[in-house]
Amino acid sequence: VQLQASGGGLVQAGGSLKLSCAASESVSAIEALGWYRRTPGKQRELVAAITKYGNTKYADFVKDRFTISTDNAKNTGYLQMNSLKPEDTGDYYCNANLRTLSDVGVNVWGQGTQVTVSS
């Protein structure tokens, strides 16, 4: 199973984007999902995470601006990004712990989607 991240693009400061992270095949469950980003001059960092129980965690720099969610029926996770800032510019990656239909647990990274916020 693979993850396909999408939804990145160019947006003005203050705008919004919604990133998606879709599994390439049906899975039994998205047990946990994390969004990470690599911004210019920085190492990859955690942006937000969610468990299958709905527990969420956000980096301080995105609190009250970004919302992470999952839709198990669609085998897809999301990151709604509002009030975007130029410093949010970077490559965004999803990572998920998935439970396959064969009841195998796998950890998978998506390929990344680029977000550019202009000032």
C-alpha positions in Angstrom: 0.0 0.0 0.0 1.2 3.5 -0.8 0.2 7.0 0.2 -0.5 9.8 -2.3 -0.3 13.3 -0.9 -1.9 16.1 -2.8 -3.5 19.6 -2.5 -0.4 21.7 -2.3 0.0 24.8 -4.4 0.6 28.6 -4.4 -1.5 30.7 -2.1 -1.3 34.3 -0.8 -0.6 34.9 2.9 -3.9 34.6 4.9 -5.2 32.0 2.4 -6.1 28.4 2.9 -5.2 25.0 1.4 -6.4 21.5 2.2 -3.9 18.7 1.8 -5.0 15.1 1.3 -3.2 11.8 1.9 -4.9 8.9 0.2 -4.0 5.2 0.5 -3.6 3.5 -2.8 -5.9 0.7 -1.7 -8.6 0.0 0.9 -7.3 -0.5 4.4 -8.9 -1.8 7.5 -7.9 1.3 9.5 -5.8 4.4 9.6 -4.4 3.8 13.0 -2.4 7.0 13.1 -1.6 9.8 10.7 1.0 12.5 10.9 1.8 15.5 8.6 5.4 16.7 8.5 7.0 19.5 6.7 10.5 20.5 5.5 10.8 24.2 5.2 13.9 26.0 3.8 16.8 25.8 6.1 15.1 23.5 8.5 14.9 19.8 9.1 11.7 17.9 8.7 9.3 18.6 11.6 6.0 17.3 12.8 3.1 19.6 12.0 0.1 17.6 13.3 -0.8 14.1 14.2 -4.0 12.1 14.9 -4.8 8.7 16.2 -7.7 6.4 15.3 -9.3 7.5 18.6 -9.4 11.1 17.5 -6.6 12.3 19.7 -4.7 15.1 18.0 -1.4 16.9 18.5 -0.3 20.1 16.8 3.0 21.9 16.6 2.9 25.2 18.4 3.5 27.1 15.1 0.2 25.8 13.6 -2.1 25.7 16.6 -5.5 27.3 15.9 -4.6 27.5 12.2 -4.4 23.9 11.0 -6.7 21.0 11.5 -5.9 17.3 10.9 -8.6 14.7 10.2 -9.1 11.3 8.7 -11.9 9.6 6.8 -11.5 5.9 7.1 -14.3 5.2 4.7 -12.3 7.0 2.0 -8.9 5.7 3.3 -7.8 9.3 3.3 -6.3 11.8 5.8 -6.4 15.6 5.6 -4.7 18.7 6.8 -6.8 21.9 6.5 -4.5 24.8 6.6 -5.9 28.3 7.3 -4.3 31.7 7.8 -1.3 30.6 6.0 2.0 32.5 6.5 5.0 32.8 4.2 7.0 30.7 6.8 4.6 27.8 6.2 6.2 27.4 2.7 7.8 24.0 2.3 7.3 20.4 1.3 4.6 18.6 3.3 4.6 14.9 3.8 2.2 12.5 5.3 3.0 9.4 7.3 0.5 6.8 8.4 0.3 3.6 10.4 -2.2 1.5 8.4 -3.9 -1.7 9.2 -4.3 -3.6 5.9 -7.3 -5.8 5.0 -5.0 -8.7 5.7 -4.6 -7.4 9.3 -1.0 -6.4 8.7 0.3 -3.2 10.3 2.5 -1.0 8.0 4.1 2.4 8.3 4.0 4.3 5.0 5.3 7.7 3.9 3.7 9.8 1.2 5.8 11.4 -1.5 5.2 15.0 -0.4 3.3 18.0 -1.8 4.7 21.5 -2.1 3.1 24.5 -0.4 4.2 28.0 -1.3 2.8 31.0 0.5 3.5 34.4 -1.0 3.6 37.6 1.1 
